[in-house]
Amino acid sequence: MITVRPLTVVDAESFRNLRLYALQESPTSFSSAYEDEVARPLVHTIERLKHQQQPNNCIYGAFAQEELIGMAGFFQHEALKLRHKSIIWGVYVLPDWRRQGVARQMMEVILNQIRTLPAVKQVHVTVVNNNDNVAAKQMYLELGFVEWGVEPRAILIDGQYYDEACLVYMLD
């Protein structure tokens, strides 16, 4: 049985370890780089989790028993003219747990949380357009996200550019 819940400071070490593993295992799935994140101490992760335990800014974890096997975050823009938008970021599931509905379960929990935020009318997510992310993009489309564009050369890894598909989910 998989449990999805907001991460707390108690989860800091597990979250940091999973994030570092994810950045190495799937570098094209993130705009953050392993080299940047590994240089940050655990206290940085603790502080991050302290500030991201709010109804409109949270990091969720998927757990199998006590093991953190997946993660995803979201935030609502704070600026007055952008408060109607929320962004999902950092979605990742360990390879052994993929294609078992873990990411979908996290997305459903996050979308349900976002629905409780009265100002939010749309949810955005991006996915790198490559073979590694076909299943992720398909999951978003099945959840009701719609692709509205492509950002060319969105990220640069080892001298290679990757385009990102931009998707949106309308709540109204």
C-alpha positions in Angstrom: 0.0 0.0 0.0 1.3 3.4 -1.0 0.7 6.4 1.3 1.1 10.0 0.0 1.5 12.8 2.5 3.3 16.1 2.9 6.9 15.8 3.8 8.1 17.3 7.2 11.5 18.1 8.6 11.6 14.5 9.9 11.7 13.4 6.3 14.6 15.7 5.4 17.4 13.2 5.1 15.2 10.7 3.0 14.0 13.6 0.8 17.5 14.9 0.2 18.8 11.3 -0.6 15.9 10.7 -3.0 16.3 14.0 -4.7 20.1 13.5 -5.2 19.5 10.0 -6.6 16.8 11.4 -8.9 19.0 14.2 -10.2 21.7 11.5 -11.1 19.3 8.9 -12.4 17.0 11.2 -14.5 19.0 14.4 -15.1 16.7 15.5 -18.0 13.7 15.4 -15.7 14.8 18.3 -13.6 16.0 21.8 -14.1 18.1 21.5 -10.9 21.6 19.9 -11.3 23.1 17.2 -9.0 26.3 19.3 -8.7 24.4 22.2 -7.3 22.2 20.2 -4.9 24.9 17.9 -3.5 26.9 21.0 -2.4 24.0 22.1 -0.2 24.1 20.7 3.4 21.2 18.8 5.0 20.2 22.0 6.9 19.3 23.5 3.6 16.8 20.7 3.0 15.4 21.1 6.5 14.8 24.8 6.0 13.2 24.2 2.7 10.8 21.7 4.2 10.0 24.1 7.0 8.9 26.7 4.5 7.1 24.3 2.2 4.5 22.9 4.6 1.7 25.3 3.7 -1.6 24.7 1.9 -0.3 26.6 -1.1 3.3 25.5 -1.1 4.1 21.9 -0.2 6.3 18.9 -1.1 4.6 15.5 -1.0 6.2 12.1 -0.6 5.0 8.7 -1.6 5.8 6.0 0.9 5.8 2.2 0.7 5.8 1.3 4.4 8.4 3.8 5.7 10.4 4.1 2.5 10.2 7.3 0.5 9.7 6.1 -3.1 8.4 9.2 -4.8 8.2 13.0 -4.5 6.4 15.9 -6.0 6.0 19.5 -5.1 3.8 22.4 -5.9 3.4 26.1 -5.2 0.9 28.8 -5.8 2.4 32.0 -7.2 2.3 34.8 -4.6 2.2 37.8 -6.9 -1.3 39.3 -7.2 -1.5 39.0 -11.0 -0.2 35.4 -10.9 -2.1 34.0 -7.8 -4.5 32.2 -10.1 -1.7 29.8 -11.2 0.0 26.9 -9.4 3.1 25.0 -10.5 3.8 21.3 -10.0 7.6 20.5 -9.9 10.1 17.8 -9.1 7.9 14.8 -9.8 9.9 11.6 -9.4 9.3 7.9 -8.6 12.1 5.3 -8.0 12.6 3.1 -11.1 11.4 -0.1 -9.3 8.1 1.6 -8.4 7.3 3.1 -11.8 4.2 2.0 -13.9 2.4 1.1 -10.7 0.4 4.3 -10.3 2.5 6.0 -7.7 3.0 9.3 -9.7 -0.7 9.3 -10.6 -1.6 8.9 -6.9 0.7 11.8 -5.9 -0.8 14.0 -8.7 -4.3 13.2 -7.6 -3.5 14.2 -4.0 -1.8 17.4 -5.1 -4.6 18.3 -7.5 -7.1 17.8 -4.7 -5.1 20.0 -2.4 -4.8 22.7 -5.1 -8.6 22.6 -5.6 -9.0 23.8 -2.0 -7.2 27.0 -2.9 -9.9 29.4 -4.0 -7.7 31.7 -6.1 -6.1 29.0 -8.2 -7.7 28.4 -11.5 -5.0 26.6 -13.4 -2.1 24.3 -12.7 1.1 24.2 -14.8 3.7 21.5 -15.3 6.5 21.0 -17.8 8.0 17.8 -19.1 11.2 17.4 -21.1 10.4 16.2 -24.6 12.5 13.0 -24.8 12.0 9.3 -24.7 12.6 9.1 -20.9 9.5 11.2 -20.2 6.9 9.7 -22.6 5.1 7.9 -19.8 5.1 11.0 -17.6 3.7 13.2 -20.3 1.0 10.6 -21.1 0.0 10.5 -17.4 -0.5 14.2 -17.3 -2.6 14.1 -20.5 -4.7 11.3 -19.0 -5.3 13.4 -15.9 -6.7 16.2 -18.0 -3.6 18.4 -18.6 -3.4 20.0 -22.1 -0.2 20.8 -23.9 -0.2 24.5 -24.8 3.3 24.9 -26.1 7.0 24.0 -26.1 9.8 25.9 -24.6 12.8 25.3 -26.9 16.2 24.8 -25.3 14.6 24.9 -21.8 17.5 23.1 -20.1 21.1 22.5 -21.0 22.9 19.3 -19.9 26.5 18.5 -20.9 26.3 20.7 -23.9 22.9 19.3 -25.1 19.7 21.4 -25.1 16.3 19.8 -24.3 12.9 21.2 -25.1 10.1 21.2 -22.5 6.5 20.6 -23.2 4.3 23.0 -21.3 1.0 21.7 -20.0 -1.9 23.2 -18.1 -4.8 21.9 -16.2 -7.8 24.2 -15.9 -9.8 24.0 -12.6 -12.7 26.1 -13.7 
